[in-house]
């Protein structure tokens, strides 16, 4: 699966549909300019800062996908965000979640656990991928 750049005009409706089970909404202006989507499967975003640190956030998958398809799509999104952050010159990519499954995925990508409560993870973009 190859993610493509997120285009709010084309893809925002997917996010609304995918968030519906949680009664969550997000207007297009709340999203960063840098995001990726595997159409009909998953999306995620890179929040850029004016420092050497960026955030990976808003990763979501379409409901009803098989575990295998969901994992492949989300892994592709995480890799695309990681690669874009590195290309843009960021040195650290931070993410957080309360979900253990997200923590385990992050570890597979080389993130390390850096805080209690929420699972805060960090990826040193200056090092090679594991």
MODELLER restraints for C-alpha pairs under 7 A, 6 or more apart:
rsr = mdl.restraints
at = mdl.atoms
rsr.add(forms.Gaussian(group=physical.xy_distance, feature=features.Distance(at['CA:1:A'], at['CA:73:A']), mean=6.43, stdev=0.5))
rsr.add(forms.Gaussian(group=physical.xy_distance, feature=features.Distance(at['CA:1:A'], at['CA:76:A']), mean=6.53, stdev=0.5))
rsr.add(forms.Gaussian(group=physical.xy_distance, feature=features.Distance(at['CA:2:A'], at['CA:38:A']), mean=6.59, stdev=0.5))
rsr.add(forms.Gaussian(group=physical.xy_distance, feature=features.Distance(at['CA:2:A'], at['CA:76:A']), mean=6.61, stdev=0.5))
rsr.add(forms.Gaussian(group=physical.xy_distance, feature=features.Distance(at['CA:3:A'], at['CA:36:A']), mean=5.76, stdev=0.5))
rsr.add(forms.Gaussian(group=physical.xy_distance, feature=features.Distance(at['CA:3:A'], at['CA:37:A']), mean=5.17, stdev=0.5))
rsr.add(forms.Gaussian(group=physical.xy_distance, feature=features.Distance(at['CA:3:A'], at['CA:38:A']), mean=4.63, stdev=0.5))
rsr.add(forms.Gaussian(group=physical.xy_distance, feature=features.Distance(at['CA:3:A'], at['CA:76:A']), mean=6.43, stdev=0.5))
rsr.add(forms.Gaussian(group=physical.xy_distance, feature=features.Distance(at['CA:3:A'], at['CA:77:A']), mean=6.17, stdev=0.5))
rsr.add(forms.Gaussian(group=physical.xy_distance, feature=features.Distance(at['CA:3:A'], at['CA:80:A']), mean=6.85, stdev=0.5))
rsr.add(forms.Gaussian(group=physical.xy_distance, feature=features.Distance(at['CA:4:A'], at['CA:36:A']), mean=5.42, stdev=0.5))
rsr.add(forms.Gaussian(group=physical.xy_distance, feature=features.Distance(at['CA:4:A'], at['CA:37:A']), mean=5.47, stdev=0.5))
rsr.add(forms.Gaussian(group=physical.xy_distance, feature=features.Distance(at['CA:4:A'], at['CA:38:A']), mean=6.43, stdev=0.5))
rsr.add(forms.Gaussian(group=physical.xy_distance, feature=features.Distance(at['CA:5:A'], at['CA:35:A']), mean=5.86, stdev=0.5))
rsr.add(forms.Gaussian(group=physical.xy_distance, feature=features.Distance(at['CA:5:A'], at['CA:36:A']), mean=4.48, stdev=0.5))
rsr.add(forms.Gaussian(group=physical.xy_distance, feature=features.Distance(at['CA:5:A'], at['CA:37:A']), mean=6.28, stdev=0.5))
rsr.add(forms.Gaussian(group=physical.xy_distance, feature=features.Distance(at['CA:6:A'], at['CA:35:A']), mean=4.90, stdev=0.5))
rsr.add(forms.Gaussian(group=physical.xy_distance, feature=features.Distance(at['CA:6:A'], at['CA:36:A']), mean=4.56, stdev=0.5))
rsr.add(forms.Gaussian(group=physical.xy_distance, feature=features.Distance(at['CA:6:A'], at['CA:37:A']), mean=5.45, stdev=0.5))
rsr.add(forms.Gaussian(group=physical.xy_distance, feature=features.Distance(at['CA:8:A'], at['CA:28:A']), mean=6.27, stdev=0.5))
rsr.add(forms.Gaussian(group=physical.xy_distance, feature=features.Distance(at['CA:12:A'], at['CA:28:A']), mean=6.77, stdev=0.5))
rsr.add(forms.Gaussian(group=physical.xy_distance, feature=features.Distance(at['CA:16:A'], at['CA:25:A']), mean=6.25, stdev=0.5))
rsr.add(forms.Gaussian(group=physical.xy_distance, feature=features.Distance(at['CA:18:A'], at['CA:62:A']), mean=5.34, stdev=0.5))
rsr.add(forms.Gaussian(group=physical.xy_distance, feature=features.Distance(at['CA:18:A'], at['CA:63:A']), mean=6.39, stdev=0.5))
rsr.add(forms.Gaussian(group=physical.xy_distance, feature=features.Distance(at['CA:19:A'], at['CA:25:A']), mean=6.66, stdev=0.5))
rsr.add(forms.Gaussian(group=physical.xy_distance, feature=features.Distance(at['CA:32:A'], at['CA:45:A']), mean=6.78, stdev=0.5))
rsr.add(forms.Gaussian(group=physical.xy_distance, feature=features.Distance(at['CA:32:A'], at['CA:46:A']), mean=6.84, stdev=0.5))
rsr.add(forms.Gaussian(group=physical.xy_distance, feature=features.Distance(at['CA:32:A'], at['CA:47:A']), mean=5.85, stdev=0.5))
rsr.add(forms.Gaussian(group=physical.xy_distance, feature=features.Distance(at['CA:34:A'], at['CA:45:A']), mean=5.96, stdev=0.5))
rsr.add(forms.Gaussian(group=physical.xy_distance, feature=features.Distance(at['CA:34:A'], at['CA:46:A']), mean=5.44, stdev=0.5))
rsr.add(forms.Gaussian(group=physical.xy_distance, feature=features.Distance(at['CA:35:A'], at['CA:44:A']), mean=5.65, stdev=0.5))
rsr.add(forms.Gaussian(group=physical.xy_distance, feature=features.Distance(at['CA:35:A'], at['CA:45:A']), mean=4.07, stdev=0.5))
rsr.add(forms.Gaussian(group=physical.xy_distance, feature=features.Distance(at['CA:35:A'], at['CA:46:A']), mean=5.87, stdev=0.5))
rsr.add(forms.Gaussian(group=physical.xy_distance, feature=features.Distance(at['CA:36:A'], at['CA:43:A']), mean=5.53, stdev=0.5))
rsr.add(forms.Gaussian(group=physical.xy_distance, feature=features.Distance(at['CA:36:A'], at['CA:44:A']), mean=5.60, stdev=0.5))
rsr.add(forms.Gaussian(group=physical.xy_distance, feature=features.Distance(at['CA:36:A'], at['CA:45:A']), mean=6.39, stdev=0.5))
rsr.add(forms.Gaussian(group=physical.xy_distance, feature=features.Distance(at['CA:36:A'], at['CA:77:A']), mean=6.27, stdev=0.5))
rsr.add(forms.Gaussian(group=physical.xy_distance, feature=features.Distance(at['CA:37:A'], at['CA:43:A']), mean=4.15, stdev=0.5))
rsr.add(forms.Gaussian(group=physical.xy_distance, feature=features.Distance(at['CA:37:A'], at['CA:44:A']), mean=6.66, stdev=0.5))
rsr.add(forms.Gaussian(group=physical.xy_distance, feature=features.Distance(at['CA:37:A'], at['CA:77:A']), mean=6.80, stdev=0.5))
rsr.add(forms.Gaussian(group=physical.xy_distance, feature=features.Distance(at['CA:38:A'], at['CA:73:A']), mean=6.39, stdev=0.5))
rsr.add(forms.Gaussian(group=physical.xy_distance, feature=features.Distance(at['CA:40:A'], at['CA:62:A']), mean=6.65, stdev=0.5))
rsr.add(forms.Gaussian(group=physical.xy_distance, feature=features.Distance(at['CA:41:A'], at['CA:61:A']), mean=5.63, stdev=0.5))
rsr.add(forms.Gaussian(group=physical.xy_distance, feature=features.Distance(at['CA:41:A'], at['CA:62:A']), mean=5.10, stdev=0.5))
rsr.add(forms.Gaussian(group=physical.xy_distance, feature=features.Distance(at['CA:41:A'], at['CA:70:A']), mean=6.92, stdev=0.5))
rsr.add(forms.Gaussian(group=physical.xy_distance, feature=features.Distance(at['CA:41:A'], at['CA:73:A']), mean=6.26, stdev=0.5))
rsr.add(forms.Gaussian(group=physical.xy_distance, feature=features.Distance(at['CA:42:A'], at['CA:60:A']), mean=5.54, stdev=0.5))
rsr.add(forms.Gaussian(group=physical.xy_distance, feature=features.Distance(at['CA:42:A'], at['CA:61:A']), mean=4.06, stdev=0.5))
rsr.add(forms.Gaussian(group=physical.xy_distance, feature=features.Distance(at['CA:42:A'], at['CA:62:A']), mean=5.91, stdev=0.5))
rsr.add(forms.Gaussian(group=physical.xy_distance, feature=features.Distance(at['CA:42:A'], at['CA:73:A']), mean=5.86, stdev=0.5))
rsr.add(forms.Gaussian(group=physical.xy_distance, feature=features.Distance(at['CA:42:A'], at['CA:74:A']), mean=6.03, stdev=0.5))
rsr.add(forms.Gaussian(group=physical.xy_distance, feature=features.Distance(at['CA:43:A'], at['CA:59:A']), mean=5.58, stdev=0.5))
rsr.add(forms.Gaussian(group=physical.xy_distance, feature=features.Distance(at['CA:43:A'], at['CA:60:A']), mean=5.50, stdev=0.5))
rsr.add(forms.Gaussian(group=physical.xy_distance, feature=features.Distance(at['CA:43:A'], at['CA:61:A']), mean=6.51, stdev=0.5))
rsr.add(forms.Gaussian(group=physical.xy_distance, feature=features.Distance(at['CA:43:A'], at['CA:77:A']), mean=6.36, stdev=0.5))
rsr.add(forms.Gaussian(group=physical.xy_distance, feature=features.Distance(at['CA:44:A'], at['CA:57:A']), mean=6.31, stdev=0.5))
rsr.add(forms.Gaussian(group=physical.xy_distance, feature=features.Distance(at['CA:44:A'], at['CA:58:A']), mean=5.17, stdev=0.5))
rsr.add(forms.Gaussian(group=physical.xy_distance, feature=features.Distance(at['CA:44:A'], at['CA:59:A']), mean=3.99, stdev=0.5))
rsr.add(forms.Gaussian(group=physical.xy_distance, feature=features.Distance(at['CA:44:A'], at['CA:60:A']), mean=6.38, stdev=0.5))
rsr.add(forms.Gaussian(group=physical.xy_distance, feature=features.Distance(at['CA:44:A'], at['CA:77:A']), mean=6.14, stdev=0.5))
rsr.add(forms.Gaussian(group=physical.xy_distance, feature=features.Distance(at['CA:45:A'], at['CA:56:A']), mean=5.92, stdev=0.5))
rsr.add(forms.Gaussian(group=physical.xy_distance, feature=features.Distance(at['CA:45:A'], at['CA:57:A']), mean=5.42, stdev=0.5))
rsr.add(forms.Gaussian(group=physical.xy_distance, feature=features.Distance(at['CA:45:A'], at['CA:58:A']), mean=5.79, stdev=0.5))
rsr.add(forms.Gaussian(group=physical.xy_distance, feature=features.Distance(at['CA:45:A'], at['CA:59:A']), mean=6.72, stdev=0.5))
rsr.add(forms.Gaussian(group=physical.xy_distance, feature=features.Distance(at['CA:45:A'], at['CA:81:A']), mean=6.86, stdev=0.5))
rsr.add(forms.Gaussian(group=physical.xy_distance, feature=features.Distance(at['CA:46:A'], at['CA:54:A']), mean=6.88, stdev=0.5))
rsr.add(forms.Gaussian(group=physical.xy_distance, feature=features.Distance(at['CA:46:A'], at['CA:55:A']), mean=5.76, stdev=0.5))
rsr.add(forms.Gaussian(group=physical.xy_distance, feature=features.Distance(at['CA:46:A'], at['CA:56:A']), mean=4.92, stdev=0.5))
rsr.add(forms.Gaussian(group=physical.xy_distance, feature=features.Distance(at['CA:46:A'], at['CA:57:A']), mean=6.46, stdev=0.5))
rsr.add(forms.Gaussian(group=physical.xy_distance, feature=features.Distance(at['CA:46:A'], at['CA:81:A']), mean=6.05, stdev=0.5))
rsr.add(forms.Gaussian(group=physical.xy_distance, feature=features.Distance(at['CA:47:A'], at['CA:54:A']), mean=5.74, stdev=0.5))
rsr.add(forms.Gaussian(group=physical.xy_distance, feature=features.Distance(at['CA:47:A'], at['CA:55:A']), mean=4.92, stdev=0.5))
rsr.add(forms.Gaussian(group=physical.xy_distance, feature=features.Distance(at['CA:47:A'], at['CA:56:A']), mean=6.32, stdev=0.5))
rsr.add(forms.Gaussian(group=physical.xy_distance, feature=features.Distance(at['CA:48:A'], at['CA:54:A']), mean=4.91, stdev=0.5))
rsr.add(forms.Gaussian(group=physical.xy_distance, feature=features.Distance(at['CA:48:A'], at['CA:55:A']), mean=6.63, stdev=0.5))
rsr.add(forms.Gaussian(group=physical.xy_distance, feature=features.Distance(at['CA:52:A'], at['CA:90:A']), mean=4.72, stdev=0.5))
rsr.add(forms.Gaussian(group=physical.xy_distance, feature=features.Distance(at['CA:52:A'], at['CA:91:A']), mean=5.27, stdev=0.5))
rsr.add(forms.Gaussian(group=physical.xy_distance, feature=features.Distance(at['CA:52:A'], at['CA:92:A']), mean=6.40, stdev=0.5))
rsr.add(forms.Gaussian(group=physical.xy_distance, feature=features.Distance(at['CA:53:A'], at['CA:90:A']), mean=5.75, stdev=0.5))
rsr.add(forms.Gaussian(group=physical.xy_distance, feature=features.Distance(at['CA:53:A'], at['CA:91:A']), mean=6.11, stdev=0.5))
rsr.add(forms.Gaussian(group=physical.xy_distance, feature=features.Distance(at['CA:53:A'], at['CA:92:A']), mean=4.77, stdev=0.5))
rsr.add(forms.Gaussian(group=physical.xy_distance, feature=features.Distance(at['CA:53:A'], at['CA:93:A']), mean=5.87, stdev=0.5))
rsr.add(forms.Gaussian(group=physical.xy_distance, feature=features.Distance(at['CA:54:A'], at['CA:90:A']), mean=6.46, stdev=0.5))
rsr.add(forms.Gaussian(group=physical.xy_distance, feature=features.Distance(at['CA:54:A'], at['CA:92:A']), mean=6.33, stdev=0.5))
rsr.add(forms.Gaussian(group=physical.xy_distance, feature=features.Distance(at['CA:54:A'], at['CA:93:A']), mean=4.94, stdev=0.5))
rsr.add(forms.Gaussian(group=physical.xy_distance, feature=features.Distance(at['CA:54:A'], at['CA:94:A']), mean=6.21, stdev=0.5))
rsr.add(forms.Gaussian(group=physical.xy_distance, feature=features.Distance(at['CA:55:A'], at['CA:93:A']), mean=5.48, stdev=0.5))
rsr.add(forms.Gaussian(group=physical.xy_distance, feature=features.Distance(at['CA:55:A'], at['CA:94:A']), mean=4.73, stdev=0.5))
rsr.add(forms.Gaussian(group=physical.xy_distance, feature=features.Distance(at['CA:55:A'], at['CA:95:A']), mean=5.71, stdev=0.5))
rsr.add(forms.Gaussian(group=physical.xy_distance, feature=features.Distance(at['CA:56:A'], at['CA:93:A']), mean=6.66, stdev=0.5))
rsr.add(forms.Gaussian(group=physical.xy_distance, feature=features.Distance(at['CA:56:A'], at['CA:94:A']), mean=6.11, stdev=0.5))
rsr.add(forms.Gaussian(group=physical.xy_distance, feature=features.Distance(at['CA:56:A'], at['CA:95:A']), mean=5.16, stdev=0.5))
rsr.add(forms.Gaussian(group=physical.xy_distance, feature=features.Distance(at['CA:57:A'], at['CA:95:A']), mean=6.39, stdev=0.5))
rsr.add(forms.Gaussian(group=physical.xy_distance, feature=features.Distance(at['CA:61:A'], at['CA:70:A']), mean=6.47, stdev=0.5))
rsr.add(forms.Gaussian(group=physical.xy_distance, feature=features.Distance(at['CA:61:A'], at['CA:74:A']), mean=6.92, stdev=0.5))
rsr.add(forms.Gaussian(group=physical.xy_distance, feature=features.Distance(at['CA:86:A'], at['CA:125:A']), mean=5.87, stdev=0.5))
rsr.add(forms.Gaussian(group=physical.xy_distance, feature=features.Distance(at['CA:90:A'], at['CA:125:A']), mean=6.94, stdev=0.5))
rsr.add(forms.Gaussian(group=physical.xy_distance, feature=features.Distance(at['CA:91:A'], at['CA:124:A']), mean=6.06, stdev=0.5))
rsr.add(forms.Gaussian(group=physical.xy_distance, feature=features.Distance(at['CA:91:A'], at['CA:125:A']), mean=4.95, stdev=0.5))
rsr.add(forms.Gaussian(group=physical.xy_distance, feature=features.Distance(at['CA:91:A'], at['CA:126:A']), mean=5.91, stdev=0.5))
rsr.add(forms.Gaussian(group=physical.xy_distance, feature=features.Distance(at['CA:92:A'], at['CA:122:A']), mean=6.55, stdev=0.5))
rsr.add(forms.Gaussian(group=physical.xy_distance, feature=features.Distance(at['CA:92:A'], at['CA:123:A']), mean=5.65, stdev=0.5))
rsr.add(forms.Gaussian(group=physical.xy_distance, feature=features.Distance(at['CA:92:A'], at['CA:124:A']), mean=4.95, stdev=0.5))
rsr.add(forms.Gaussian(group=physical.xy_distance, feature=features.Distance(at['CA:92:A'], at['CA:125:A']), mean=5.61, stdev=0.5))
rsr.add(forms.Gaussian(group=physical.xy_distance, feature=features.Distance(at['CA:93:A'], at['CA:122:A']), mean=5.48, stdev=0.5))
rsr.add(forms.Gaussian(group=physical.xy_distance, feature=features.Distance(at['CA:93:A'], at['CA:123:A']), mean=5.03, stdev=0.5))
rsr.add(forms.Gaussian(group=physical.xy_distance, feature=features.Distance(at['CA:93:A'], at['CA:124:A']), mean=6.71, stdev=0.5))
rsr.add(forms.Gaussian(group=physical.xy_distance, feature=features.Distance(at['CA:93:A'], at['CA:125:A']), mean=6.95, stdev=0.5))
rsr.add(forms.Gaussian(group=physical.xy_distance, feature=features.Distance(at['CA:94:A'], at['CA:121:A']), mean=5.66, stdev=0.5))
rsr.add(forms.Gaussian(group=physical.xy_distance, feature=features.Distance(at['CA:94:A'], at['CA:122:A']), mean=4.44, stdev=0.5))
rsr.add(forms.Gaussian(group=physical.xy_distance, feature=features.Distance(at['CA:94:A'], at['CA:123:A']), mean=6.52, stdev=0.5))
rsr.add(forms.Gaussian(group=physical.xy_distance, feature=features.Distance(at['CA:95:A'], at['CA:120:A']), mean=5.74, stdev=0.5))
rsr.add(forms.Gaussian(group=physical.xy_distance, feature=features.Distance(at['CA:95:A'], at['CA:121:A']), mean=5.16, stdev=0.5))
rsr.add(forms.Gaussian(group=physical.xy_distance, feature=features.Distance(at['CA:95:A'], at['CA:122:A']), mean=6.38, stdev=0.5))
rsr.add(forms.Gaussian(group=physical.xy_distance, feature=features.Distance(at['CA:96:A'], at['CA:118:A']), mean=6.23, stdev=0.5))
rsr.add(forms.Gaussian(group=physical.xy_distance, feature=features.Distance(at['CA:96:A'], at['CA:119:A']), mean=5.14, stdev=0.5))
rsr.add(forms.Gaussian(group=physical.xy_distance, feature=features.Distance(at['CA:96:A'], at['CA:120:A']), mean=4.22, stdev=0.5))
rsr.add(forms.Gaussian(group=physical.xy_distance, feature=features.Distance(at['CA:96:A'], at['CA:121:A']), mean=5.92, stdev=0.5))
rsr.add(forms.Gaussian(group=physical.xy_distance, feature=features.Distance(at['CA:97:A'], at['CA:118:A']), mean=5.48, stdev=0.5))
rsr.add(forms.Gaussian(group=physical.xy_distance, feature=features.Distance(at['CA:97:A'], at['CA:119:A']), mean=4.99, stdev=0.5))
rsr.add(forms.Gaussian(group=physical.xy_distance, feature=features.Distance(at['CA:97:A'], at['CA:120:A']), mean=6.64, stdev=0.5))
rsr.add(forms.Gaussian(group=physical.xy_distance, feature=features.Distance(at['CA:98:A'], at['CA:118:A']), mean=4.89, stdev=0.5))
rsr.add(forms.Gaussian(group=physical.xy_distance, feature=features.Distance(at['CA:98:A'], at['CA:119:A']), mean=5.61, stdev=0.5))
rsr.add(forms.Gaussian(group=physical.xy_distance, feature=features.Distance(at['CA:103:A'], at['CA:119:A']), mean=6.53, stdev=0.5))
rsr.add(forms.Gaussian(group=physical.xy_distance, feature=features.Distance(at['CA:109:A'], at['CA:130:A']), mean=6.70, stdev=0.5))
rsr.add(forms.Gaussian(group=physical.xy_distance, feature=features.Distance(at['CA:110:A'], at['CA:123:A']), mean=6.25, stdev=0.5))
rsr.add(forms.Gaussian(group=physical.xy_distance, feature=features.Distance(at['CA:110:A'], at['CA:129:A']), mean=6.72, stdev=0.5))
rsr.add(forms.Gaussian(group=physical.xy_distance, feature=features.Distance(at['CA:110:A'], at['CA:130:A']), mean=5.88, stdev=0.5))
rsr.add(forms.Gaussian(group=physical.xy_distance, feature=features.Distance(at['CA:111:A'], at['CA:121:A']), mean=5.61, stdev=0.5))
rsr.add(forms.Gaussian(group=physical.xy_distance, feature=features.Distance(at['CA:111:A'], at['CA:122:A']), mean=4.98, stdev=0.5))
rsr.add(forms.Gaussian(group=physical.xy_distance, feature=features.Distance(at['CA:111:A'], at['CA:123:A']), mean=4.38, stdev=0.5))
rsr.add(forms.Gaussian(group=physical.xy_distance, feature=features.Distance(at['CA:112:A'], at['CA:121:A']), mean=5.30, stdev=0.5))
rsr.add(forms.Gaussian(group=physical.xy_distance, feature=features.Distance(at['CA:112:A'], at['CA:122:A']), mean=5.47, stdev=0.5))
rsr.add(forms.Gaussian(group=physical.xy_distance, feature=features.Distance(at['CA:112:A'], at['CA:123:A']), mean=6.63, stdev=0.5))
rsr.add(forms.Gaussian(group=physical.xy_distance, feature=features.Distance(at['CA:113:A'], at['CA:119:A']), mean=6.73, stdev=0.5))
rsr.add(forms.Gaussian(group=physical.xy_distance, feature=features.Distance(at['CA:113:A'], at['CA:120:A']), mean=5.88, stdev=0.5))
rsr.add(forms.Gaussian(group=physical.xy_distance, feature=features.Distance(at['CA:113:A'], at['CA:121:A']), mean=4.69, stdev=0.5))
rsr.add(forms.Gaussian(group=physical.xy_distance, feature=features.Distance(at['CA:113:A'], at['CA:122:A']), mean=6.84, stdev=0.5))
rsr.add(forms.Gaussian(group=physical.xy_distance, feature=features.Distance(at['CA:114:A'], at['CA:120:A']), mean=5.55, stdev=0.5))
rsr.add(forms.Gaussian(group=physical.xy_distance, feature=features.Distance(at['CA:114:A'], at['CA:121:A']), mean=5.71, stdev=0.5))
rsr.add(forms.Gaussian(group=physical.xy_distance, feature=features.Distance(at['CA:114:A'], at['CA:122:A']), mean=6.97, stdev=0.5))
